[in-house]
Amino acid sequence: MHAARQDSWTTRRLLSWMTEAFTKKGLDSARLMAELLLAHVIGCERLRLYMDADRPASPLERDRLRELVQRALTHEPVQYLVGEAWFFSLPFHVDRRVLIPRPGTETIVQHILQHARVEPGFGGKGGEGVIIADICTGSGCIAIALARNLPGARIAATDISTEALEVAKTNAQRHAVTDRIDFLAGNLLAPLEEYPTTRGKGTLHYLVSNPPYIPDAEWDAVEPNVKEFEPAVALRGGRDGLEFIRPLIEGGPIHLRPGGLILIETADSTAAAALDLLKARPEIEHAEILDDLEALPRVVVGRRGR
């Protein structure tokens, strides 16, 4: 193999150039962003970039990369630029119809998998017979991650946005779980009223949600890559950040079977207020806050009394 010319734009040089540009702009995870963009343009896995670091880019690849870098420097999320984000070690298609999955949301999935393994009557490791509702499913990341890890579970995934549900269905097909997830259009808990599996109420083992929760007072401080590109309807939680959390807490517990869990992601600034609401529900016998991977209070959990 001939050595790459000194002045050629090799993979190594391109990664260095992009990382420096993104760092100067103050963008998060500059090196990762560079890797994602270059792997997307070349059409390879990220690991391959380092196995062939001296590969020169073609003129077409350089032009395409230059365009994407310019968009990234205006804060357009790299996940939208490449059409993919990772959640719970699974790749998901994402575009501007849905939120980009966050690592902090994995806390919900982890807690359910741990609970199902040890709690009698909750399906064990395979989740046999378990029924779950995922409200405000968005890209479907929570529902699909649970379906992949609990092959015996059935899941109802709801969203008010039919466009978001189209993305979620695409992701469910990608991960071969469409036979166990029912995608339902409607506001918050309303679709569960007509869903045969949950019509009788008191049937769910788990009710989960990552609803819009950013309080109005915090909106101005939201990073531009979020505020200017991700769907505001999936982000903004009203004056106190509880506009959608409140009805979930008021109407959710009655859908749970005895011992079932409700798990709702919140802003760290409103977790305590959400916990108070949950503790006030007569159906809930125990409630707590779970920290996310960054040790921030982000998920409120309540257990229905037996």
Disulfide bonds with the S-S distance in Angstrom:
none
